[in-house]
Amino acid sequence: MNLASLRRQGRTPPDLAWPPFSWLSSGRPPRCLVVVAHPDDETLGLGARIGRLQPIEVVHVTDGAPRDSRFMPAELADIGRERYIALRRGEVTRALALGNVPASRLRCLGAVDQEAIEEAPSLARKLLELFARTRPEVVITHPYEGGHPDHDAAALAVHSAAVLALWNGVTSPLIFEAASYHAARGHLVTGEFIAQPSVPEIALRLSGEEASKKRAMLACFASQKETLAPFGAEVERFRPAPAYDFRMPPHDGALQYERLGFPIDGARWRKLAIKTLTLLGLDRERCL
């Protein structure tokens, strides 16, 4: 659950919810699930420490392969979706091996790249089953910031599953976020959050060894070289997830995926988010 939800329920957040979030840099790591949209998002967000956290599983919501080949690297546009899926799976397997996360801990929920919001109700139910089976204390996922529609869908599914877990007598994990990217300032911003009032953040500067390892992990994603070029390997930022109203835009102005001309825009995404909340019985929840 996010901290706002815990406070609404009168529950005292565990010590791991508060700064300096020592489990991210030292101390006992909690039972942790990493739930991200695409193969490479886990490395971008927390590649330097993912092995130390010993995630129960690293869950990719999508297979990383869009239907429209225009959104694949030009040199790979003719290989077909199935081969592209396999290529991306191989890249993330090699990257996480460098981060000491074995392939046996990788799971894909099977949504199509750029279409996760279409499957958000099913994704939330799958995550609920995963929460019941693995009993994570913490889930690390994306913020709802309009960077990519699949990032936002992953956040919606995680937050929805956490509420459903509470309703179904399943231990509901705390939700944390790794910084991603957004266009809240009218241009692409990477590795930083859109600031949320009263939500603490921690910025962990990578040591030389950590930065070198993260760069080696990122280099495994050869198919995404152009996409990953704006991202650095110096700092990783985290925060407890704020409460989100997924019916509302994450910020004023054009979203990053609208600026890139994706097939879906924010208005369509939010219409599908409302449909998801209704189907899951969460439509009366003001924020998740």
C-alpha positions as a printed NumPy array, in Angstrom:
array([[  0.   ,   0.   ,   0.   ],
       [  1.073,   3.605,  -0.38 ],
       [  1.649,   5.623,   2.778],
       [ -1.448,   7.773,   2.334],
       [ -3.599,   4.645,   2.234],
       [ -1.96 ,   3.3  ,   5.384],
       [ -2.673,   6.539,   7.208],
       [ -6.313,   6.524,   6.052],
       [ -6.665,   3.054,   7.578],
       [ -5.033,   4.133,  10.819],
       [ -2.166,   1.687,  10.319],
       [  1.356,   2.556,  11.436],
       [  3.764,   2.291,   8.499],
       [  6.663,  -0.113,   9.137],
       [ 10.09 ,   1.355,   9.757],
       [ 11.137,   0.496,   6.213],
       [  8.688,   3.125,   4.907],
       [ 10.603,   6.08 ,   6.26 ],
       [ 13.796,   7.851,   5.249],
       [ 16.578,   7.13 ,   4.894],
       [ 15.048,   3.835,   3.609],
       [ 18.194,   2.159,   4.885],
       [ 17.266,  -1.191,   3.336],
       [ 17.976,   0.332,  -0.09 ],
       [ 21.625,   0.893,   0.723],
       [ 22.403,  -1.297,   3.751],
       [ 20.787,  -3.476,   6.367],
       [ 18.32 ,  -6.307,   5.872],
       [ 16.537,  -6.154,   2.507],
       [ 12.805,  -6.848,   2.764],
       [ 11.042,  -9.502,   0.71 ],
       [ 10.831,  -7.562,  -2.506],
       [  9.086,  -7.794,  -5.867],
       [ 10.175,  -5.591,  -8.756],
       [  7.284,  -4.881, -11.148],
       [  8.193,  -2.861, -14.233],
       [  6.825,  -2.374, -17.716],
       [  9.648,  -3.508, -20.013],
       [ 12.892,  -5.478, -20.063],
       [ 15.47 ,  -2.754, -19.18 ],
       [ 13.254,  -0.702, -16.847],
       [ 14.543,  -2.622, -13.824],
       [ 18.13 ,  -1.835, -14.814],
       [ 17.406,   1.84 , -15.425],
       [ 15.633,   2.221, -12.098],
       [ 17.657,   0.087,  -9.711],
       [ 20.341,  -1.803, -11.585],
       [ 23.063,  -0.882,  -9.104],
       [ 21.28 ,  -2.489,  -6.145],
       [ 18.846,  -5.002,  -7.586],
       [ 21.074,  -7.953,  -6.733],
       [ 21.565,  -6.823,  -3.145],
       [ 17.81 ,  -6.555,  -2.699],
       [ 17.505, -10.207,  -3.799],
       [ 14.101,  -9.756,  -5.455],
       [ 11.683, -12.66 ,  -5.15 ],
       [ 10.932, -12.065,  -8.813],
       [ 11.466,  -9.366, -11.421],
       [  8.133,  -9.015, -13.177],
       [  7.838,  -7.472, -16.63 ],
       [  4.292,  -6.405, -17.374],
       [  4.894,  -6.437, -21.153],
       [  7.016,  -8.476, -23.542],
       [  8.778,  -5.305, -24.723],
       [  7.659,  -5.689, -28.356],
       [  5.138,  -3.266, -29.902],
       [  2.844,  -4.372, -32.724],
       [  3.795,  -1.338, -34.797],
       [  7.33 ,  -1.819, -36.117],
       [  7.728,   1.974, -36.335],
       [  8.379,   1.862, -32.599],
       [ 11.118,  -0.762, -32.937],
       [ 14.717,   0.12 , -33.825],
       [ 14.897,   0.688, -37.587],
       [ 17.505,  -2.038, -38.076],
       [ 15.213,  -4.565, -36.353],
       [ 11.885,  -3.521, -37.828],
       [ 11.763,  -6.52 , -40.181],
       [ 12.578,  -9.331, -37.737],
       [  9.01 ,  -9.749, -36.487],
       [  7.538,  -9.53 , -33.002],
       [  8.414, -13.04 , -31.826],
       [ 12.101, -12.687, -32.628],
       [ 12.151,  -9.22 , -31.099],
       [ 10.568, -10.599, -27.907],
       [ 13.258, -13.28 , -27.744],
       [ 16.   , -10.717, -28.376],
       [ 14.801,  -8.49 , -25.555],
       [ 14.431, -11.445, -23.221],
       [ 18.028, -12.421, -23.938],
       [ 19.235,  -8.882, -23.274],
       [ 17.552,  -8.603, -19.88 ],
       [ 18.691, -12.08 , -18.877],
       [ 22.323, -11.14 , -19.577],
       [ 21.987,  -7.77 , -17.85 ],
       [ 20.486,  -9.212, -14.693],
       [ 23.064, -11.981, -14.603],
       [ 25.638,  -9.189, -14.212],
       [ 23.474,  -7.862, -11.377],
       [ 23.386, -11.291,  -9.697],
       [ 19.721, -11.955, -10.476],
       [ 19.26 , -15.385, -12.106],
       [ 16.96 , -15.995, -15.06 ],
       [ 14.776, -18.187, -12.847],
       [ 13.565, -15.03 , -11.112],
       [ 12.274, -13.393, -14.283],
       [  8.565, -13.417, -15.057],
       [  6.58 , -11.785, -17.886],
       [  2.848, -11.12 , -17.586],
       [  2.559, -11.069, -21.378],
       [  0.975,  -7.728, -22.273],
       [  1.938,  -6.221, -25.627],
       [  4.275,  -3.221, -25.497],
       [  2.251,   0.046, -25.523],
       [ -0.977,  -1.887, -24.806],
       [ -0.694,  -2.765, -21.109],
       [ -3.559,  -0.465, -20.141],
       [ -5.85 ,  -2.589, -22.333],
       [ -5.098,  -5.539, -20.044],
       [ -4.864,  -3.68 , -16.729],
       [ -7.718,  -5.569, -14.971],
       [ -6.098,  -8.908, -15.806],
       [ -2.667,  -7.613, -14.837],
       [ -3.953,  -6.47 , -11.431],
       [ -5.501,  -9.902, -10.793],
       [ -2.275, -11.652, -11.802],
       [ -0.34 ,  -9.432,  -9.402],
       [ -2.836, -10.175,  -6.626],
       [ -2.158, -13.898,  -7.145],
       [  1.567, -13.187,  -7.1  ],
       [  1.25 , -11.202,  -3.85 ],
       [ -0.658, -14.108,  -2.276],
       [  1.98 , -16.623,  -3.38 ],
       [  5.178, -14.702,  -2.627],
       [  4.079, -12.446,   0.274],
       [  6.328,  -9.474,  -0.582],
       [  6.872,  -6.791,   2.025],
       [  7.758,  -4.245,  -0.658],
       [  6.976,  -3.821,  -4.353],
       [  9.175,  -1.472,  -6.386],
       [  7.504,  -0.131,  -9.514],
       [  7.029,   2.954, -11.696],
       [  5.57 ,   6.313, -10.699],
       [  2.449,   7.535, -12.485],
       [  4.07 ,  10.35 , -14.484],
       [  3.037,  10.053, -18.136],
       [  6.441,   8.976, -19.396],
       [  5.209,   5.81 , -21.064],
       [  1.655,   4.403, -21.091],
       [  2.954,   1.001, -19.971],
       [  4.775,   2.536, -16.996],
       [  1.527,   4.152, -15.923],
       [ -0.393,   0.906, -16.487],
       [  2.106,  -0.983, -14.331],
       [  1.62 ,   1.57 , -11.561],
       [ -2.169,   1.297, -11.856],
       [ -2.028,  -2.512, -11.736],
       [  0.296,  -2.556,  -8.707],
       [ -1.747,  -0.037,  -6.733],
       [ -4.987,  -1.834,  -7.626],
       [ -3.568,  -5.225,  -6.644],
       [ -2.397,  -3.824,  -3.299],
       [ -5.932,  -2.657,  -2.457],
       [ -7.442,  -5.945,  -3.647],
       [ -4.935,  -7.805,  -1.482],
       [ -6.09 ,  -5.874,   1.565],
       [ -9.723,  -6.617,   0.75 ],
       [ -8.998, -10.322,   0.273],
       [ -7.044, -10.878,   3.462],
       [ -3.691, -11.041,   1.69 ],
       [ -0.761,  -9.121,   3.169],
       [ -0.601,  -5.911,   1.192],
       [  2.958,  -4.806,   0.38 ],
       [  4.257,  -1.286,   0.665],
       [  4.74 ,   0.285,  -2.757],
       [  7.981,   2.071,  -3.547],
       [  8.961,   3.763,  -6.787],
       [ 12.191,   3.992,  -8.747],
       [ 12.611,   7.222, -10.721],
       [ 11.935,   6.908, -14.439],
       [ 11.216,   9.778, -16.854],
       [  8.541,  12.345, -17.653],
       [  7.853,  15.602, -19.494],
       [  6.293,  17.658, -16.699],
       [  8.635,  20.576, -17.531],
       [  7.741,  20.488, -21.216],
       [ 10.757,  18.364, -22.155],
       [ 12.178,  14.949, -21.342],
       [ 13.479,  14.635, -17.771],
       [ 15.214,  11.37 , -16.836],
       [ 16.047,   9.878, -13.462],
       [ 13.963,  12.363, -11.448],
       [ 10.481,  12.279,  -9.961],
       [  7.732,  14.826, -10.354],
       [  7.827,  16.207,  -6.815],
       [  4.928,  15.225,  -4.562],
       [  4.121,  17.235,  -1.429],
       [  5.111,  15.474,   1.789],
       [  6.546,  12.444,  -0.037],
       [ 10.219,  11.966,   0.88 ],
       [ 12.764,  10.863,  -1.704],
       [ 16.215,   9.389,  -1.447],
       [ 18.934,   9.919,  -4.056],
       [ 21.655,   7.282,  -3.836],
       [ 24.856,   8.272,  -5.606],
       [ 26.537,   5.254,  -7.152],
       [ 30.122,   4.411,  -6.29 ],
       [ 32.575,   4.023,  -9.136],
       [ 32.184,   0.241,  -8.984],
       [ 28.389,   0.453,  -8.915],
       [ 28.282,   2.9  , -11.819],
       [ 30.617,   0.718, -13.854],
       [ 28.451,  -2.349, -13.217],
       [ 25.299,  -0.463, -14.133],
       [ 26.834,   0.79 , -17.38 ],
       [ 27.823,  -2.797, -18.208],
       [ 24.245,  -3.916, -17.516],
       [ 22.813,  -1.159, -19.696],
       [ 25.224,  -2.1  , -22.486],
       [ 23.512,  -5.502, -22.653],
       [ 20.469,  -3.776, -24.139],
       [ 22.007,  -3.22 , -27.561],
       [ 18.589,  -3.039, -29.219],
       [ 17.666,  -0.096, -26.967],
       [ 20.901,   1.873, -27.327],
       [ 19.22 ,   4.956, -28.795],
       [ 16.354,   4.891, -26.293],
       [ 18.697,   4.566, -23.319],
       [ 21.154,   7.242, -24.458],
       [ 19.603,  10.087, -22.364],
       [ 19.913,   8.105, -19.128],
       [ 22.848,   8.32 , -16.765],
       [ 24.388,   5.826, -14.346],
       [ 25.356,   8.111, -11.481],
       [ 22.319,   8.291,  -9.18 ],
       [ 19.31 ,   6.104,  -8.388],
       [ 16.272,   7.757,  -6.802],
       [ 13.501,   6.132,  -4.807],
       [ 10.468,   7.118,  -2.77 ],
       [  7.403,   5.587,  -1.143],
       [  4.541,   5.75 ,  -3.641],
       [  2.135,   8.64 ,  -3.15 ],
       [ -1.622,   8.16 ,  -3.483],
       [ -2.642,   8.606,  -7.124],
       [ -5.913,   9.499,  -8.765],
       [ -5.499,   7.608, -12.029],
       [ -8.562,   9.365, -13.436],
       [ -6.596,  12.6  , -13.625],
       [ -3.561,  13.537, -15.759],
       [ -0.233,  13.115, -13.949],
       [  0.76 ,  16.676, -14.844],
       [ -0.326,  19.659, -16.934],
       [  0.571,  19.821, -20.61 ],
       [  1.548,  17.118, -23.068],
       [  2.682,  13.759, -21.698],
       [  5.978,  12.332, -22.92 ],
       [  4.317,   9.541, -24.91 ],
       [  2.012,  12.08 , -26.541],
       [  5.072,  14.094, -27.557],
       [  6.47 ,  10.929, -29.158],
       [  3.304,  10.262, -31.154],
       [  2.303,   6.972, -29.527],
       [ -0.963,   5.428, -30.773],
       [ -2.603,   6.081, -27.385],
       [ -2.97 ,   9.492, -25.753],
       [ -3.606,  10.456, -22.153],
       [ -7.353,  10.9  , -22.565],
       [ -7.715,   7.371, -23.96 ],
       [ -5.417,   5.97 , -21.262],
       [ -7.492,   7.547, -18.49 ],
       [-10.735,   6.273, -20.026],
       [ -9.309,   2.755, -19.875],
       [ -8.024,   3.365, -16.331],
       [-11.544,   4.284, -15.235],
       [-12.845,   1.125, -16.906],
       [-10.215,  -0.888, -15.031],
       [-11.154,   0.597, -11.668],
       [-14.828,  -0.113, -12.354],
       [-14.229,  -3.729, -13.373],
       [-12.119,  -4.311, -10.257],
       [-14.683,  -2.681,  -7.96 ],
       [-12.307,   0.151,  -7.117],
       [-14.265,   2.959,  -8.759],
       [-15.349,   4.38 ,  -5.381],
       [-11.76 ,   4.724,  -4.209],
       [-10.779,   8.367,  -4.667],
       [ -7.059,   7.579,  -4.706],
       [ -5.036,   4.38 ,  -4.684]])
